[in-house]
């Protein structure tokens, strides 16, 4: 079986990052990562599993969606960080007894982030490629779209008490298919409860979280994809700031162009339950 190019990229990136990550000093303990992961962005490198009820032309009415990803700092100071961000996102048809794999997206990037007080900036170059699942291709007689691209991203976020607002965009500079339009606008708002809502002794602390993420795609005539989450987050009580592990149980809603690579021009509306883990 031929290994996708993105998998080779991901493997090389993680292997290259491992020695540097072990030797480089970690982010400041009081603040955790320089640029915190976006809560509601469906393509943010994170670990999660979701059960979704979908409405779309080609996707299953019940979908399992999983993500395996992490941003690994390889060099950092008190206000900046250079990292490698790698992730795999897959969707499964839960309406079939065999839970056919429908789509997988591979992503690897090189984010550089900088923080000054509550203002944080992330500049990133990343690669993504997408692939249909074999079982789905057989059962649906589907043809793969060769979706592969490299993009440059700029995001700026501002922390205001328990709120965080962010905005920016992306430009796709190498792409297939050839008619893929390059522009993307990206923004959102997040809420993380300050302090602790509930404490489970020395095991964990809990708080409320919510977020709304919006992406406008030039390729879809600037149609907007809305992604919203709300729920409960458990965190390491020994960690300072946003550091340490975090578990989350979230209600997730989405409407707009599909965030699943091979179906990127299909309209999708979904609602589901998501369990997430941040390390």
Secondary structure, 3 states (H helix, E strand, C coil): CCCCHHHHHHHHHHHHHHHHHHHCCCCCCCCCCCCCCCCCCCCCCCEEEEEEEEEECCCCCEEEEEEEEEEEEEEECCCEEEEEEEEEEEEEECCCCCCCEEEEEEEEEEEEEEEECCEEEEEEEEEEEEEECHHHHHHHCCCCCCCEEEEEEEEEEEEECCEEEEEEEEEEEEEECCCCCCEEEEEEEEEECCCCCEEECCCEEEEEEEEEEEEEEHHHCCEEEEEEEEEEEEECCCCCCCCCCEEEEEEEEEEEECCCHHHCCCEEEEEEEEEEEEC
